[in-house]
Amino acid sequence: MKVGVQLWGVLKDRKDGATEALKQLKEMGYSRLEPCVSPDVIPGLEHVIWPADRLEASMEAIAAMGLEVLSCHLAAENPAARPDILERLTRRGIRRIVVKSPRKLTDESLQQAALTYMRAAEILAPLGGELLLHNEAEDIRTRIGGKTAYEHLLDLCLGKVGAQVDVGWVYAGGEDPEALLWRNAGRVKSVHFKDFVLTGSGPEETACGKGAVDMTACLQFARAFGCDQIVDMDDAQNGLWQDLDTSLQLLNRLSAVRENTVSYLNTLDTETGEVHVIRRFDGVAEAPNWLKDSGKILYNADGLIRCCDPETGEISPVDTGFCTQCNNDHVVAPNETAIAVSHMTFDSGFTSRVYIVPFGGGEPRLVTPNSPSFLHGWSPDGEELAYCAFREHDGRQEVDVYTIPAAGGEEKRLTAGGFNDGPEYSPDGQYIWFNSTRTGLMQVWRMKRDGSEQTQMTFSDRNNWFGHVSPDGKKVLWLSYGKDDLEAREHLPNMQVELWLMNSDGSNPRKLLSLFGGQGSVNVNSWAKDSRHVAFVSYELKHR
């Protein structure tokens, strides 16, 4: 997950330059920065509030460290008075300029601020930039017209200024952060993660997840609405760097949490674009397989495999024996007499191994003793399985595509370099389709069944996952994430994603559908036998 860090707290006690601090942030796993910037030098604060000239001069060095300047706080009461600064920063690729509410929170001062901020937003818009308003505790605590002063000011800006919500200061100001986020869902562009514990003297800042803010709910909102995610650490209980590390680890753990999720099993006509909702589920359902013989659709939920009749919506269980922790990587045998599943256990750390289970029940048979292994393909002749696996090579863990005889035996590594996932056989058995980060972003690739002739098939400026070939071999469907929404190797749930289609020779790529989905939507092949319809799962995020 791409997480940024606000640099005020990182730099406020360092006057030895920022280079080593930025390197340490990168090593820790942060990928984005939000510095504080001023039009001119502020004496005594230039080490933490950089003059715009300094930021501009540092951009290449920052990029060379593998970091991105996501946005910047502009220390200027009237940002519209310096259009040259707004233009220079935006042309450097800084998409969002952030300002604060005025010091005085009166009707008159907020109206004046709104007029000023709207003018700045109008300067930024043609350049592809946005102006965002950041909150403190006081403009949450102060009420004007029955609303927080912060929200009142946003209203006065008539939709031209977006919101950057600091959830910690919302809590410190006496509001429920989750409720405020949802009230402003249409205009929140950035979420700052700050946390507080209550003490006798009031709120005291702590690492994210150690205080009273519901970080799970706030992070789910941020990812669902495509918001920037930034850790904002002004102070620390356990030392700044330890609390920064604790905060980042927490957010990464929470990225896969799926609380308050509603699932919808759907079908899509790839020719007309018509969508049909088959059934709604409370909780998480994932990874439909469309059975060719019966026309029913398999999916996993709560570790079990279930079967849905698309005509009636009726659900029936699938007996997988002791494999009761099945994830979203299940595949049906070509003759539909058995199902292969990736079954997870947690007795000796996280493991995932591939088992084959006869339809109708029976003892699961282990195919991949090595772990973790995540199934994706079963060859049309029934002889071989393809999966991605995490294995140690030359002292480091790599993720590659492997094949193994369905009867069991030695696994064969087919890829090397980058993060490789999602292997699936073409209907004629000649190719294995997969996805790989070896050229930067995640893209869909194809290779011969023996691993030769590895060829990139998609070239878009997006992260593309899980190429699924239609039964007639003519079309390929895949799941696509925005390039800035996550790291290329990630396929996270509950995000804004797209379904794309192309011809199997790579020609005519086109978007079919935008949806709220991701992990679980189309992890495995879900084509109907008519090579026209596909099944997919979309999601909805509930809130209190």
Secondary structure, DSSP 8 states (H G I E B T S, - for coil): ---EEEHHHHHTT--S-SHHHHHHHHHHT--EEE-EEESS--TTTTTTEEEHHHHHHHHHHHHHTT-EE-EEEE--S-GGG-HHHHHHHHHTT--EEEEE--SS-SHHHHHHHHHHHHHHHHHHGGGT-EEEEE--SHHHHSEETTEEHHHHHHHHTTTSSEEEEEHHHHHHTTS-HHHHHHHTTTTEEEEEE-EEEEETTEEEEE-TTSSSS-HHHHHHHHHHTT-EEEE--S--SS-HHHHHHHHHHHHHHHTT--TTEEEEEEEEETTT--EEEEEEEES--EEEEE-TTT--EEEEETTEEEEE-TTT--EEEE--TT---B-S--EE-TTSSEEEEEEEE-TTSSEEEEEEEETT----EE---SSSEEEEEE-TTSSEEEEEEEEEETTEEEEEEEEEETT----EE---SS-EEEEEE-TTSSEEEEEE-TTSS-EEEEEETTS-S-EE----SEEEEEEEE-TTSSEEEEEEEETTTS-TT---SSEEEEEEEEETTS-S-EEEEEEEE-TTTSSS--B-TTSSEEEEEEEEE---
